[in-house]
Amino acid sequence: MKLGFYPGCSLEGSSREYNESVMAVAAGAGIELEPVPDWNCCGATAAHNMNRELGLSLPARILAKAEAAGMKEIVVPCAACYSRLKVTRHELLEDEELRRRISAIIEYDLRCEPEIINVLQFLDSRVMPAIEGRIKSPFDRRVACYYGCLLVRPHKILKFDRLEDPRSMDEIIRRIGGDPIDWAFKTECCGAGLSVSKTELVGRLSGRILEDARIRGAEAVIVACPMCHSNLDLRRGAIEKAMNRKYDMPAIFITQAVGLAMGIDPAKLGLNRHMVPVKFRERPAGKVPAGPESPAAAGEV
Amino acid sequence: MSRIGVFICHCGENIGATVDCEKVAAAAAKIPGVVHSVDYKYMCSDPGQNMIKEAIREKNLTGVVVGACSPRMHEPTFRRACEEAGLNPFLCEMANIREHCSWVHEKGDPTTEKAIDLVRVIVEKVRRNKPLVPIKVPVTKTALVLGGGIAGIQAALDIANAGHKVIMVERSPSIGGHMSQLSETFPTLDCSQCILTPRMVEVARHANITLHTYSEIESIEGFIGNFKVKIRKKARSIDMKACTGCGLCSQKCPTRKIPSEFDAGLGTRPAIYVPFPQAVPNKPVIDRLNCTYYLKGKCRLCEKVCPTQAIRFDQEDEIVEADIGAVVLATGFEIKHGDFFPEYGFGKFKDVIDGMQFERLASASGPTLGEIRRPSDGKKPETVVFIACAGSRDPAKGIEYCSKICCMYTAKHAMLYRHKVHGGNAYIFYMDIRAGGKMYEEFVRRAIEEDGVKYVRGRVSRVYEREGKLIVQGADTLLGAQPVEIEADMVVLATAAVANDGAEELAQKMHVSYDAHKFFAEAHPKLKPVETNTAGIFLAGACQAPKDIPESVAQASGAASKVGALFSQDELTREPVIAVVNRSAPPLYSTCVGCFLCQAACPYQAIEREEIRTRDGKLIKTVAKVNPGLCQGCGTCVAVCRTKAIDLQGFSNEQVFAEVMALLDRSEPDAGI
C-alpha cells in the first residue's frame, strides 16, 4: 500500500521524532509513505492571517503537486498543516470562482482530488488493521489523550470526531492496551503560537492541561500535534514556573505510543529526543493502576 | 353573445400614476363582446361597487372583469357586488393590473399596453365562465384534541363548554403534561399543580369530553368537518372499570428501580404505576418492557394482591374509530437532553442536571420532597450555577432559535434555590435576559435585587469535575471577556426546548406542514397563528414553537374559538373551484378510461373510484370521481389525464387556452372571436 505524505516543516525540524515515529510505524505496518514531490510550506499560521490568497495558494500548491503525482490520499501528521490543507480544499471546492483564481496563481488547474488524512485517521484506518493481533508489548499506561484545537476544529469543515469531546485517540490507545483517562482538557488551548511571544501565558495554559492530567493520575500526555508537543515538552520550564510545581510526566506522540506497542526500538521512535525524559514508572507487566493518585503523591517539589 | 362589463380601477395613484386607465378602458371597450367599459378612482369603494351593480342591471351583463389589484385582495368584494345585482359571482373575475403591472413597471406606453393585454386575457376567460354553485359539506360537531397538557386541556374545556363534543387523546398514562411536573410557576410563584389539577379533574368529569389516555392516533382521513380517525388505545393491562385506584399493586410490585419519567429520571417507580398522585385517570398501567411477568413469565404479584381482580395480563391494544369535524394539535415539546452537551458533562456528571430535573428537585411532590439536594450524594449544594441558552441560539448545535421560556424559568430556579437554601450562591450565566411579558421583567429584577442571584453575562465553555467539585469555566463579557471559574456543587442547564419526539411522523399523518425544527407550521405567522395549512386542523401550545403557560393557554383558547366558529354552522361552504370527471350519455358514460393515473398524482387523496352499473346492477365500467370535499383545485389530475376526461371548474382547459390565444392574437385584435 502506498500513500501520499506531507511532512511539513515541524517534522523536519523541532519534531523530527514525530516524523521518525510516523515512518517507523508505517514501515512496521507495511505501508509506504511517499512524500509529496517538491512540497512547500503550508503557510500556517502567518500566511492566512496576512493575506487570504497567499493563505490558500500555499496549501493549494501542495495539493497540486500531490494531484499531479497521482496521489489519492495524503497523510498529514501535523495538525496545523492538516487544518490548512483541509480548509483550503474545502474552500476551493465550495467556490468555483475562487478555485479558478487560486489555480491561476499556482499555475495549475487544481481539481482538489487528493483527500487529506490526519494522523488519527491514518492510524485508525490503515495502521491498526495491519497490526491488530501483533501487539508485542501492550502500551499498558494510564494516559491523557490531548487533541488540541486544530484536529477537530472547525467541525463544519473537518467533520472529524466529536467537537467537544473527541474519542478517536482514546480508542487507539485502548486498542494498543492503554487506559485513557476521562478528562476535560482534551481540546483546551495549549497557548499554541504564543510560545515565543508570550511564553509566560503558554506556561499557564499548558500548565492547566498538565495539572488536570496529573490529578487524574495520567502517566503521560499523548499528543498528535507538533505545536502542542513543543508547548507541553519544550516549555516545561515555563509551565513549572507558572504552576509552581514540578512535572515529570512526559508528552509523547500517539505514533510513538503505537510504535512502543509494536515493539519498535524507542530510539527509532525518537523517544530520546524529548526535553522531558520519557521514563515510565516500573511496575509488574500488564498492570494498570486502578485510579487517580492522591494529589500529594509523586511530582511534588 | 356575451355581454361583458369592464371596470378599470385607478387605485388612487397605485395604478393611475403608471397606467393610463382611461386608455385601458377605451381599448377594452373595443374588445368584441364588451358592452360596457369604464374607469374609476376607487372601484372597491361603495360608489365603485354601485357602478358595477347598476351596469349589470341596466346593460344585462353576462360577465364582469375588474381591472384592479390582486384577486387575493378584493375578489370577494366584487363577487359579492355581482351577486347582489343578480349575477352569479363566479362570472366575475379580476385582471391584476396593480401587482402584476403598475407596481412593477415604469410609467409609459408599454405599461399601459400590458394592462390592456391583461384585461383582454381575462375578458376571454370570463366569456367562457360558467355559473358555479358553492359546495356545501356537512360538519361533524365533535373535536379531536391531541395532547393532554395545559394547551390541550384548555382547548378541550373551551370547546366542551361551548356545548360541543370533544375527544381527547394523550399518549402517556395521565393527562397534565409538563405543567404537572413543574414546581412553581413564574412570575407569581404559585404552585403549578395547584392551578393545574382542578382543570385535569374537570376534563375527566366533563360530560362532553371523552378521554383516551395511553393512546395514540393510528390514522386520520377525510377533510374539514368530516374527518375519520382511528385511535389506538394501548393495552394498559388493567380493567379500567374494575380498578378502584387503590394503589396496592404499585406498593407490592417487586420491580421498583425503573427511572421515573415524571421525576425526569431522578426518582424511581415500579413496573405497575400511576405516574403521580394526582394523575387523571388515577388508574395504573403496567410497563410491559420492565415488568417481570412480561420479561420472564413469572411474578403476577399485582394480580394476587388486587382486591378487585382488575389486572389483565392478556389485554390487547384496542382500535377506536370516531367521526370528527376538527382537530386541535396540542402535542407539546420536550427539552433537549442526552449526549448533546459533552462540554458540560451532561449525562457524565450526576450533578449536572437539566431544567426539568431541577423542577422535580424543587417540587414538593418530587424525589426530595422539595428540598434542594444534589443527585450524586444528596447534599445541599452550596453553590449552584445555572447555564442559560444551553443549546439554544447556538447555530453550532443546530438550534438557532431562542427557546423563550428559559430566561424566566432560570430566574425562577435561582430564586427558589435561594429561598430553600439560605446562604447558598446562585450564579446564572446568560447571553441576554429576555423577559418580555406581563410582570416578567419585574420578576427578574426581584431575583437579582431581592434574592441576590448573581448574573454573569457570558457563556460557559466547559464544566468538569475536580476533587468533588464541578468546575464551571466561562467568561464575563461585561468585564472584557475576563475568564471566570466557579467551583460549583451543582450545575443546571437550561437546555433548548425542541419539538416532541414523533412530531414529524404525526405531522405527516395529519397532513400539516412543519418547520426545519419539526415544530408544526401555522398558516400565517401573524394573521393565522392557530390555523394550519390543512383546513380544520388547528394548533395550540408548544407544538408550534416554544411557549410559556400563559401563551399556550391563550393560543389554546384561540384554537377553541376557531373550532367553535366552525361548529356554529351545520354546513360548510367551499369554493367550487374543483376538478370534475366528465359524465356523458350511454353508451360512453364518461371519457374516463379508468387508468387512475390521476389517483396516483392527486396530493390530497381526492380521487375515488366509481362503478357505473346498469339498472340491474351489472358493472359497465369503473371511472374516476372527485371527492368535492377533499379536492383543493390544484389541477394536477387535469394535467396527467390521458383522455382529457377531467377538467377544473372555473379554470377549464378551454378557458386557459383562450387566455393564451388572446395573448398570441395581440397583433390582430379582431381575430378569434
Interface residues (C-beta under 8 A of the other chain):
Chain A: H155 R162 L163 E164 D165 D182 W183 A184 F185 E188 D212 I215 P295
Chain B: F341 P342 E343 G345 K348 A396 R462 V463 Y464 E465 R466 E467 I471
